Amino acid sequence: MRPITADDLPCALVELDAEGRIVDSNDLFRQWTGLSPDELSGRPYASLRQRIVGIGGRSESLVRLANIDGTSRAVMASSRTVDGRDVVVLVDASERAEHEREMLQSQVLQERTRNRLQLIIDSSIAFSGATTEQELVDILVTTVAKAYQAEQAAVFLLDDFGAFTQAGGSNPLLAVEDAAPLVAQASSLQSVMTISGTTAADEVTPVLGHAMRDAGVDAVLVAPIQHDDVLFGVFVAFFLHPRQFDSEAAPLADALAGQAAQAITTLRLQRQLEHAAMHDETTGLPNRRRLETQLLEYARATPALIATLFIDLDGFKRVNDNLGHHVGDLLLREVGFRLQTTVRTEDLVARYGGDEFVVVCEVPELGAAEEVADRIRQAIEQPFTDLPDGFPISASIGMSIARTEDPGWNPDRLIREADHAMYAAKNAGGNRVVGTSVG
């Protein structure tokens, strides 16, 4: 029987000298490396192998043995001393290496999932704490840039005219218009869109590809901000480096955009409720509550001469009784419009209740207040197109004026005195101004 040699063993063997250079090897080692005995002789063993990082970062004895054809083989390597010689024993470990690779990928995926889940939780808390839409936009910009490690990010919201405007963040493209094709396509598809490379951008539109090249943008991610099929806008992440997107990029963008959309919905609903609480439903003017709040703000402001005009419509009850409440509402809206166009934009025009309105303005002296009051009286006595002949409308106006620094002045008294003056104007026949002073 032929004696067993090193070439008969199911493992690769390599003998090393004291400096780690190859002295001898068996056939299997030469087969795995693709090198001849002469090519291996004197070659550093370390140049042929590379450590494989295992689970938890452990290297252990799992290595890759390089082949001259560019491939490699995963092996388990252990060193021992045989008859005074340093010998490395290598056993094929392809299955274990594949298992280690899968386990590492699973760990990386789990860690990435945990990080993104934490990011979603953190962003949800931050969004819920935003008190204004601009604050929410700024939070979204920061979160998107962090989530995708993007150099820049921007949020584009739909305005009242249905056009996209940049609400926050930074847009590296040369102009907002350059991002328009990207924004429009993402909003029309109502799904997350990713573009890697300017060639892919050319396929969306050559204008976008050109803009990205000019700005040095290599990739973008765009997500529509929508809730219950209502589109509010989009956010865009810009990458100034080559970027490929994994399978979790779109779901993460969907989650962030969905949270932002819900927060925008809540903020806008709150804003509508706050507006409704402070404004009259029929005319859209500030209501009595807003009037009282504004007068308190005047009281806390710098000293000034404040005029309050209490306006009651002469003939309104006859319109309501004979022509109906619908015509009465149209009349109230028209009166509100005339008041707003007669005074300055910084003056307060409010509906006090029924057919009563109040105008509050800062004036330099009494004569100026009288001029404003008479201008309002003349504006209201002009014919109303929604009223037939025989239904004249005029105004009884009571005016009170006071300096905010006077000890006897307070908002309640200012309105009360103007109200009393209005009744004096009405009792005197209406369509006139009666004034008083407070303090």
C-alpha positions in Angstrom: 0.0 0.0 0.0 1.2 3.5 -1.0 2.0 5.7 2.1 -0.3 8.6 2.6 1.2 11.9 1.6 0.3 15.6 2.2 -1.4 15.6 -1.3 -3.8 12.9 -0.2 -5.2 15.0 2.7 -8.6 16.8 2.3 -7.1 20.0 3.4 -4.5 22.4 2.1 -1.1 22.6 3.7 1.5 25.2 3.5 4.9 25.3 5.3 6.3 28.7 6.3 9.7 29.9 7.4 10.4 32.0 10.4 9.5 35.2 8.5 6.2 33.8 7.2 7.3 33.0 3.7 6.2 29.9 1.9 8.7 27.0 1.9 6.5 24.2 0.6 2.8 23.4 -0.1 0.6 20.6 -1.2 -1.4 20.2 -4.4 -4.7 21.4 -2.9 -3.1 24.7 -1.7 -1.6 25.2 -5.2 -4.9 24.5 -6.8 -6.8 27.0 -4.5 -4.2 29.8 -5.3 -3.6 28.9 -8.9 0.1 29.2 -8.4 3.0 26.8 -9.2 5.5 25.7 -6.6 8.1 28.1 -8.1 5.6 31.0 -7.9 4.7 30.1 -4.3 8.2 29.5 -3.0 9.4 32.5 -1.0 6.1 34.4 -1.3 4.7 35.9 1.9 1.8 33.8 3.0 0.0 36.9 4.3 -0.2 38.3 0.7 -2.5 35.4 -0.3 -5.1 35.7 2.4 -7.5 38.2 3.9 -9.4 38.0 7.2 -13.1 37.7 7.1 -15.0 39.7 9.7 -17.4 37.4 11.5 -20.5 38.0 13.6 -19.9 40.7 16.2 -16.7 41.8 14.4 -14.8 38.6 15.4 -12.1 37.6 12.9 -11.3 34.2 14.4 -9.5 31.9 11.8 -11.9 32.4 8.9 -9.9 33.9 5.9 -10.2 34.2 2.1 -7.5 32.7 0.1 -6.9 34.6 -3.2 -6.5 32.9 -6.6 -4.6 34.5 -9.5 -7.8 34.4 -11.6 -9.3 37.0 -9.2 -11.5 34.6 -7.3 -11.2 33.7 -3.7 -12.0 30.8 -1.4 -13.2 31.0 2.1 -11.1 28.7 4.4 -10.5 27.9 8.0 -6.8 28.3 8.8 -5.0 27.1 11.8 -1.2 27.0 12.5 0.7 24.2 14.2 4.3 23.0 14.5 5.1 19.7 12.9 8.6 18.2 13.4 9.9 21.8 14.2 8.3 23.3 11.0 5.5 25.9 11.0 2.6 24.5 9.0 -0.7 26.2 8.2 -3.7 23.9 7.7 -6.5 25.2 5.6 -10.0 23.6 5.3 -12.7 24.7 2.9 -15.2 26.9 4.8 -17.3 28.2 1.9 -20.6 27.1 3.6 -19.6 28.7 6.9 -18.5 31.9 5.2 -21.8 32.1 3.3 -23.6 31.6 6.6 -21.5 34.3 8.2 -22.2 36.7 5.3 -26.0 36.1 5.6 -25.9 36.6 9.3 -23.9 39.8 8.9 -26.3 41.1 6.3 -29.2 40.3 8.6 -27.5 42.1 11.5 -26.8 45.2 9.3 -30.4 45.1 8.0 -31.8 44.8 11.6 -29.6 47.6 12.8 -30.6 49.8 9.8 -34.3 49.0 10.5 -33.9 49.8 14.2 -32.2 53.1 13.3 -34.9 54.0 10.7 -37.7 53.0 13.1 -36.1 55.2 15.8 -35.8 58.0 13.2 -39.6 57.7 12.4 -40.4 57.7 16.1 -38.2 60.8 16.7 -39.7 62.6 13.7 -43.2 61.8 14.8 -42.6 63.4 18.2 -40.9 66.4 16.6 -43.7 66.9 14.0 -46.4 66.7 16.8 -44.5 69.4 18.7 -44.4 71.9 15.8 -46.6 74.9 16.4 -46.3 76.5 12.9 -46.2 75.1 9.4 -42.7 76.7 8.9 -41.4 75.0 12.0 -42.7 71.7 10.7 -41.1 72.3 7.3 -37.7 73.0 8.9 -38.0 69.8 11.0 -38.8 67.8 7.9 -35.8 69.2 6.0 -33.4 68.3 8.8 -34.9 64.9 9.2 -34.8 64.0 5.5 -31.1 65.1 5.2 -30.2 63.0 8.3 -32.2 60.0 7.2 -30.6 59.7 3.8 -27.3 61.4 4.6 -28.1 63.8 1.8 -26.0 67.0 1.4 -29.1 69.1 0.9 -32.8 68.8 1.2 -35.8 71.0 0.4 -39.6 71.1 0.8 -41.9 72.4 -1.9 -45.5 73.2 -0.9 -48.5 73.9 -3.1 -49.6 77.6 -2.7 -53.2 78.9 -3.0 -52.8 79.1 -6.7 -51.8 75.4 -7.1 -48.1 76.2 -7.8 -45.2 74.7 -6.0 -43.1 77.1 -4.0 -40.0 76.3 -1.9 -41.1 76.4 1.7 -37.8 75.4 3.4 -34.4 73.9 3.0 -31.9 74.5 0.2 -32.1 73.7 -3.5 -28.7 73.1 -5.1 -30.2 73.4 -8.6 -29.6 76.8 -10.2 -33.3 77.8 -9.9 -36.5 76.6 -8.4 -37.8 76.2 -11.9 -35.0 73.6 -12.6 -36.6 71.4 -10.0 -40.1 71.8 -11.4 -40.1 68.7 -13.7 -38.9 66.6 -10.8 -41.5 68.0 -8.4 -44.3 67.8 -11.0 -43.6 64.1 -11.9 -43.4 63.0 -8.3 -46.7 64.8 -7.4 -48.5 63.4 -10.5 -47.3 59.8 -9.8 -48.1 60.3 -6.1 -45.3 57.9 -5.2 -41.7 58.1 -4.1 -39.3 58.6 -7.0 -35.5 58.0 -6.9 -33.0 59.0 -9.6 -29.4 57.7 -9.5 -27.2 59.4 -12.0 -27.7 62.2 -14.5 -28.4 59.7 -17.3 -31.4 58.5 -15.4 -32.4 62.2 -14.9 -32.3 62.7 -18.7 -34.9 60.0 -19.0 -37.2 62.1 -16.8 -36.5 65.2 -18.8 -33.3 66.5 -20.4 -33.9 69.8 -18.5 -33.5 68.1 -15.2 -30.4 66.2 -16.3 -28.8 69.4 -17.5 -29.7 71.2 -14.3 -28.2 68.3 -12.2 -25.0 68.3 -14.1 -24.6 72.1 -13.7 -25.2 71.8 -10.0 -23.1 68.8 -9.4 -26.1 66.7 -8.2 -25.7 63.0 -8.8 -28.9 61.6 -7.3 -32.2 62.7 -5.9 -35.1 61.2 -3.9 -38.5 62.9 -4.2 -41.5 62.0 -2.0 -45.1 63.5 -2.2 -46.4 64.9 1.0 -50.1 63.8 1.0 -52.8 62.7 3.4 -56.1 61.1 2.4 -55.4 61.8 -1.3 -54.8 65.5 -0.5 -51.4 66.6 -1.9 -49.7 69.3 0.1 -46.3 69.2 -1.7 -43.1 67.2 -1.9 -39.8 66.9 -0.2 -36.5 66.4 -2.1 -33.2 65.0 -1.0 -30.2 66.0 -3.1 -27.0 64.0 -3.2 -23.7 65.5 -4.4 -22.2 62.0 -4.5 -23.1 58.8 -6.3 -26.0 57.1 -4.5 -27.9 53.9 -5.0 -31.1 53.4 -3.1 -32.0 50.2 -1.2 -35.4 48.7 -0.9 -36.1 50.6 2.4 -35.5 54.0 0.9 -39.0 54.5 -0.5 -41.0 53.1 2.6 -39.0 55.4 4.9 -39.8 58.4 2.6 -43.4 57.4 2.6 -43.5 57.2 6.4 -41.8 60.6 6.8 -44.0 62.2 4.2 -47.1 60.7 5.7 -46.2 62.0 9.2 -45.5 65.5 7.8 -48.8 65.5 5.9 -50.8 64.5 9.0 -49.0 67.2 11.0 -49.8 69.8 8.2 -53.4 68.7 8.2 -53.6 69.2 12.0 -51.9 72.6 11.9 -54.2 73.8 9.1 -57.3 72.5 10.9 -56.1 74.3 14.1 -55.5 77.5 12.1 -59.0 77.2 10.6 -60.6 76.7 14.0 -58.6 79.6 15.4 -59.7 81.8 12.5 -63.3 80.8 12.9 -63.1 81.6 16.6 -61.9 85.1 15.9 -63.8 85.9 12.7 -67.5 86.4 11.7 -68.8 83.6 9.4 -71.0 85.8 7.3 -68.6 88.7 6.5 -65.2 87.1 7.2 -64.4 90.1 9.3 -62.8 89.8 12.8 -65.6 89.2 15.4 -66.3 90.8 18.7 -63.8 88.5 20.5 -61.0 89.5 18.1 -62.0 93.1 18.5 -61.7 92.9 22.3 -58.3 91.1 22.0 -57.0 93.8 19.6 -58.1 96.6 21.9 -56.1 95.0 24.7 -53.1 94.9 22.4 -53.5 98.6 21.8 -53.6 99.1 25.6 -50.2 97.3 25.9 -48.6 99.1 23.0 -46.9 102.5 23.0 -49.0 105.5 23.9 -51.4 106.5 21.1 -54.6 108.3 20.3 -57.2 105.6 19.5 -60.6 106.2 17.8 -63.4 103.7 18.0 -66.3 104.0 15.6 -69.5 102.1 16.5 -71.6 101.7 13.3 -75.2 100.6 13.1 -77.0 100.3 9.8 -80.2 102.4 9.3 -82.8 100.4 7.4 -81.3 97.0 7.8 -84.2 95.5 9.7 -86.6 96.5 6.9 -84.3 94.7 4.4 -84.2 91.5 6.5 -88.0 91.5 7.2 -89.0 92.2 3.6 -86.3 90.7 1.4 -85.1 87.8 3.6 -82.0 86.9 5.5 -80.1 85.9 2.3 -80.3 89.5 1.0 -79.5 90.7 4.5 -76.3 88.6 4.5 -75.3 90.0 1.1 -75.8 93.5 2.4 -73.6 92.8 5.5 -70.8 91.4 3.3 -71.0 94.5 1.1 -70.9 96.8 4.1 -67.9 95.0 5.4 -66.1 95.3 2.1 -66.9 99.1 1.9 -65.5 99.6 5.4 -62.3 97.8 4.6 -61.8 99.8 1.5 -62.5 103.1 3.2 -60.0 102.8 6.0 -56.3 101.9 6.1 -55.1 98.2 6.0 -53.6 98.6 9.5 -57.0 99.7 10.9 -59.3 97.1 12.5 -62.7 96.5 11.0 -64.9 94.0 13.0 -68.5 92.8 13.0 -69.8 93.4 16.5 -73.1 91.5 16.0 -76.3 91.8 14.0 -76.0 94.9 11.8 -73.4 96.5 14.0 -69.7 97.1 13.0 -66.8 98.6 14.8 -63.7 100.3 13.3 -60.7 100.9 15.5 -57.9 103.1 14.2 -55.0 105.1 15.5 -55.3 108.8 14.6 -53.0 111.9 15.1 -55.9 114.1 16.4 -59.6 114.4 16.8 -60.2 115.9 13.4 -58.7 112.9 11.6 -61.1 110.6 13.5 -64.0 112.7 12.4 -62.9 112.6 8.8 -62.6 108.8 8.9 -66.1 108.5 10.4 -67.7 110.8 7.9 -65.9 109.0 5.0 -67.5 105.7 6.3 -70.9 107.3 6.6 -70.7 108.6 3.0 -69.5 105.1 1.7 -72.4 103.3 3.3 -75.1 105.6 2.1 -74.2 104.9 -1.5 -76.8 102.6 -3.3 -76.4 98.8 -3.0 -76.7 96.9 -6.2 -78.4 93.9 -4.5 -81.2 96.1 -3.1 -84.2 97.2 -5.0 -85.3 100.8 -5.0 -87.1 101.9 -1.8 -84.6 100.3 0.6 -82.1 103.0 1.4 -79.3 102.1 3.8 -77.3 104.6 5.9 -75.2 104.5 9.0 -75.5 105.9 12.5 -72.0 106.2 13.8 -70.9 106.7 17.4 -67.3 107.8 17.9 -65.2 107.6 21.1 -61.6 108.7 21.2 -59.0 108.4 24.0 -55.3 108.2 24.7 -54.1 104.9 25.8 -51.9 106.4 28.5 -54.8 108.2 30.2 -55.7 106.7 33.6 -59.5 106.6 32.8 -59.0 104.7 29.5 -59.8 101.0 29.1 -61.1 99.0 26.1 -64.5 98.2 27.5 -65.2 101.8 28.3 -64.1 102.9 24.8 -66.6 100.5 23.1 -69.3 101.4 25.6 -69.0 105.1 25.0 -68.9 104.6 21.3 -72.1 102.5 21.6 -73.8 105.2 23.6 -72.8 107.8 21.0 -74.2 105.6 18.2 -77.6 105.5 19.9 -77.5 109.3 20.2 -76.8 109.4 16.4 -79.7 107.0 15.7 -82.1 108.9 18.0 -81.2 112.1 16.2 -82.5 110.6 12.9 -79.6 108.4 11.8 -77.1 108.9 8.9 -74.8 111.0 11.1 -71.8 110.9 13.4 -71.9 111.6 17.1 -68.6 111.8 19.0 -67.4 111.6 22.6 -64.1 111.3 24.4 -63.0 108.9 27.2 -60.5 109.7 30.0 
